[in-house]
Amino acid sequence: MTARFLIAGEALTDIVVQSDGDRQEHPGGSPLNVAVALGRLGHDAHLLTRIGSDERGAAIRAHVEQSHVLLTGGAIVDAPTSTAEAVLDATGAATYTFDLVWDPDPSGLPERIDAVHTSSIAAVLAPGAATVAEVLRRHRATSLISYDPNARPTLMGDPARVRPIVEANIALSDIVKTSDEDVEWLYGTDDVEDVVASWRPLGPAVTVLTRGGEGAVGFTDAGRVQVAPERVEVVDTVGAGDTFSAGLLDALAHRTLLGPEHREQLRELPSDELAGVLRRAARLAAVTVSRAGANPPWAHELA
């Protein structure tokens, strides 16, 4: 089933520095990666973001258009495009440094939306975080809400300050996906599953935790479900979590579980159904980690 998604969040230029010092630039940003993944899977993806009218902004426009993603009306501004420098270690894991202004214009949004997704910096960085929160509140009555906290310590600063903002976004959401590293940073604990399970009483029907080589864990009223990771040769991990988020939404779209009318059904999702959703997301993320950069799979690659 093809669905219409609104993705709210940063689009920027990733400057990827390999362990040998080689530097390359690619369009990036967690929400942009989710939008690209959904567009490549054949969905109708709209991206509420902020990019410049410069050369880097033009590269981002070309990238999203090639992946069938539409920018919303106020996305292009007369300012430099934001950047994120990702330094990769010998294992392919990334450490980020940002040069980012986040103040999106929410004009020109599509009228009918099956689901809204936001993630990472966009949902916590002022002044744009207030705009994102208002978009979530405005669409909650008519759309499923998806959120990935996706911690970026360099920009987010003190976890104690960020936690209330994250939990307010969780309370607006139907499905929340996070990683063990994000939870460890946000809460200062390695009891990460307990934290993610505890989010469900705040409002989400489904909470999901990714654990790298240990796979993923999901929680609904039916209980806890764990799935193993797809085994591939890892090139780097850039964009893997974003592809996983898109995979969750894609799987729910194919099960006709998007929209507020399906909230209770989603909350009571049987364990075998949740496992299928998680496996779909893991399969997509495995493709992304098997190649350089945030390069999610196209639908024809999964046939």
Backbone hydrogen bonds, N-H to C=O, Kabsch-Sander energy under -0.5 kcal/mol:
donor,donor_aa,acceptor,acceptor_aa,energy
5,F,3,A,-0.5
5,F,44,D,-3.1
6,L,115,A,-2.2
7,I,5,F,-0.5
7,I,46,H,-3.2
8,A,6,L,-0.5
8,A,117,H,-2.7
9,G,7,I,-0.6
9,G,48,L,-2.7
12,L,28,G,-2.5
13,T,82,S,-2.5
14,D,12,L,-0.6
14,D,26,H,-3.6
15,I,13,T,-0.6
15,I,84,A,-3.0
16,V,14,D,-0.8
16,V,24,Q,-3.0
17,V,15,I,-0.6
17,V,86,A,-3.1
18,Q,16,V,-0.6
18,Q,22,D,-3.0
21,G,18,Q,-2.2
24,Q,16,V,-2.1
26,H,14,D,-2.7
28,G,12,L,-3.7
32,L,10,E,-1.2
33,N,29,G,-2.7
34,V,30,S,-1.9
35,A,31,P,-2.5
36,V,32,L,-2.7
37,A,33,N,-2.4
38,L,34,V,-2.4
39,G,35,A,-2.6
40,R,36,V,-2.6
41,L,37,A,-1.2
42,G,39,G,-1.5
43,H,38,L,-2.3
44,D,3,A,-2.7
45,A,43,H,-1.0
45,A,68,H,-0.7
46,H,5,F,-2.4
47,L,70,L,-2.9
48,L,7,I,-2.8
48,L,46,H,-0.6
49,T,47,L,-0.8
51,I,75,A,-2.8
53,S,77,V,-0.9
53,S,79,A,-0.5
58,A,54,D,-2.2
59,A,55,E,-1.9
60,I,56,R,-1.9
61,R,57,G,-2.5
62,A,58,A,-2.4
63,H,59,A,-2.1
64,V,60,I,-2.6
65,E,61,R,-2.4
66,Q,62,A,-2.2
67,S,63,H,-1.0
68,H,65,E,-1.7
69,V,64,V,-2.9
70,L,45,A,-2.6
72,T,47,L,-2.1
73,G,108,G,-0.6
74,G,107,S,-1.1
75,A,72,T,-1.7
77,V,51,I,-2.7
77,V,75,A,-0.5
79,A,77,V,-1.7
83,T,99,D,-2.4
84,A,13,T,-2.7
85,E,97,T,-3.6
86,A,15,I,-2.3
86,A,84,A,-0.6
87,V,85,E,-0.6
87,V,95,T,-2.9
88,L,17,V,-2.9
88,L,86,A,-0.6
89,D,93,A,-2.2
92,G,89,D,-1.6
95,T,87,V,-1.6
97,T,85,E,-1.8
99,D,83,T,-2.9
103,D,101,V,-0.5
105,D,49,T,-0.5
113,I,111,E,-0.6
114,D,4,R,-2.3
115,A,4,R,-1.3
116,V,144,L,-2.9
117,H,6,L,-2.5
118,T,146,S,-1.8
119,S,8,A,-0.7
120,S,148,D,-2.3
122,A,119,S,-0.9
123,A,120,S,-1.1
124,V,121,I,-1.9
125,L,121,I,-2.5
126,A,124,V,-0.5
128,G,102,W,-1.9
129,A,125,L,-1.9
130,A,127,P,-1.0
131,T,127,P,-0.7
132,V,128,G,-2.3
133,A,129,A,-2.6
134,E,130,A,-2.0
135,V,131,T,-2.1
136,L,132,V,-2.3
137,R,133,A,-2.4
138,R,134,E,-2.6
139,H,135,V,-1.9
140,R,136,L,-1.2
142,T,139,H,-1.4
143,S,139,H,-1.9
144,L,114,D,-2.3
146,S,116,V,-3.1
147,Y,175,I,-2.1
148,D,118,T,-1.5
155,L,152,R,-1.3
156,M,152,R,-2.8
157,G,153,P,-2.1
161,R,158,D,-0.9
162,V,158,D,-1.7
163,R,159,P,-2.6
165,I,161,R,-0.6
165,I,162,V,-0.6
166,V,162,V,-2.5
167,E,163,R,-2.9
168,A,164,P,-1.7
169,N,165,I,-1.9
170,I,166,V,-2.4
171,A,167,E,-2.0
172,L,168,A,-0.7
172,L,169,N,-0.6
173,S,170,I,-1.5
174,D,145,I,-2.8
175,I,145,I,-1.9
176,V,206,V,-2.1
177,K,147,Y,-2.2
178,T,208,V,-2.4
180,D,210,T,-2.0
183,V,179,S,-2.1
184,E,180,D,-2.4
185,W,181,E,-1.9
186,L,182,D,-2.6
187,Y,183,V,-2.7
188,G,184,E,-1.6
192,V,190,D,-1.5
195,V,191,D,-1.5
196,V,192,V,-2.2
197,A,193,E,-2.6
198,S,194,D,-1.9
199,W,195,V,-0.8
199,W,196,V,-0.7
200,R,197,A,-1.0
202,L,199,W,-1.7
203,G,199,W,-0.5
203,G,200,R,-1.7
205,A,174,D,-1.9
206,V,174,D,-2.0
207,T,219,F,-1.6
208,V,176,V,-2.8
209,L,217,V,-3.2
210,T,178,T,-2.6
211,R,215,G,-3.4
214,E,211,R,-2.3
215,G,212,G,-1.8
216,A,227,V,-1.9
217,V,209,L,-3.0
218,G,225,V,-3.0
219,F,207,T,-2.5
220,T,223,G,-1.8
221,D,267,R,-2.6
223,G,220,T,-1.8
225,V,218,G,-2.5
227,V,216,A,-2.6
232,V,230,E,-0.7
234,V,232,V,-0.6
235,V,289,V,-3.4
236,D,289,V,-1.1
237,T,92,G,-1.4
240,A,237,T,-1.9
243,T,239,G,-2.3
244,F,240,A,-2.2
245,S,241,G,-2.2
246,A,242,D,-2.3
247,G,243,T,-2.5
248,L,244,F,-2.2
249,L,245,S,-1.9
250,D,246,A,-2.7
251,A,247,G,-2.5
252,L,248,L,-2.2
253,A,249,L,-2.3
254,H,250,D,-2.1
255,R,251,A,-0.9
256,T,253,A,-1.6
257,L,252,L,-2.5
259,G,114,D,-0.6
262,H,259,G,-1.7
263,R,260,P,-1.6
266,L,262,H,-2.7
267,R,263,R,-2.5
268,E,264,E,-1.7
269,L,266,L,-1.5
274,L,270,P,-2.5
275,A,271,S,-2.4
276,G,272,D,-1.6
277,V,273,E,-2.0
278,L,274,L,-2.6
279,R,275,A,-2.4
280,R,276,G,-2.0
281,A,277,V,-2.0
282,A,278,L,-2.6
283,R,279,R,-2.4
284,L,280,R,-1.9
285,A,281,A,-2.4
286,A,282,A,-2.0
287,V,283,R,-1.2
288,T,284,L,-1.6
289,V,285,A,-2.3
290,S,286,A,-0.9
291,R,288,T,-1.3
295,N,293,G,-1.6
299,A,40,R,-2.1
301,E,298,W,-1.1
302,L,298,W,-0.6
302,L,299,A,-1.4
303,A,300,H,-0.6
